């Protein structure tokens, strides 16, 4: 495997583990944040965690898209 392939495989594995971890967290855990912080806080946190997962796996594509938009 080349260095680039190893790097991509690592990112795929990290993203998969993050996704599995997010799926294992019960929805009620996020719902509890609504009472502690503000209404809807749990949904926003969950969305943010999924976006981080997306950014890990799609970093190259997102970077190219931003460069294309800037040009």
N, C-alpha and C positions, 0 to 999 in steps of 0.2 A: 504494500500500500504506500502511496505517496503521502507526503506531509499534509497536503491539502485534503486528501481523502480521510486521513486519520482525524484531522481537525473537524471535518464535517460529521464523521461518525460519532465523535465525542459530543458534538452539539446535538445530534439526533438523540443520543442516549440520555443526555441531561434533560432535554425537552420532554422525552418520554417519561422519565422519572418524575419530573415536575407535574406533568399531566396526570399521572397515576396518583401522585400525592394529593393533587387538588380534587380528584374524584373521590378519594377516601375521606376527605374532610366532610362531615355531614353539613347539610344546609342550615341546620339549627345553629351551628357554631357561628355562621355568618349572621344569622338573624339576631343573635344576642347582641351584636354590635350596634344594632339599630337603637336599642334602649340606652346604650352606654354613650354613644357619640351623637349621632343625629339620625333621623329617619332615612333609611336607604343606605346607610354606611356599609352594611354588610354586602349589599349588591355591588357597590362601587369598589370595595376591596377585592371582591371576587373577580370582577371585570379587570381590575388592575393586575391581578396575579395571572390571569389568562393572557393578558396583553404582554406581560413579561415573558411568558412561555412562548408566545408567538414571535416576539423579538429575538429570542435565543435561536429559534430554528430558522427564522426568515431574515436574519441579519444581513446577509449578502444582498438579497433582493430588495430589502428596504433601503439599504445604502445606495444601491444603483438607482432606485426610484427617486430618492431625494436628490441625487446628483443630476438626474435627468430633468427633474422639475426646476432645479436651480438654473440649468443651462437653457 
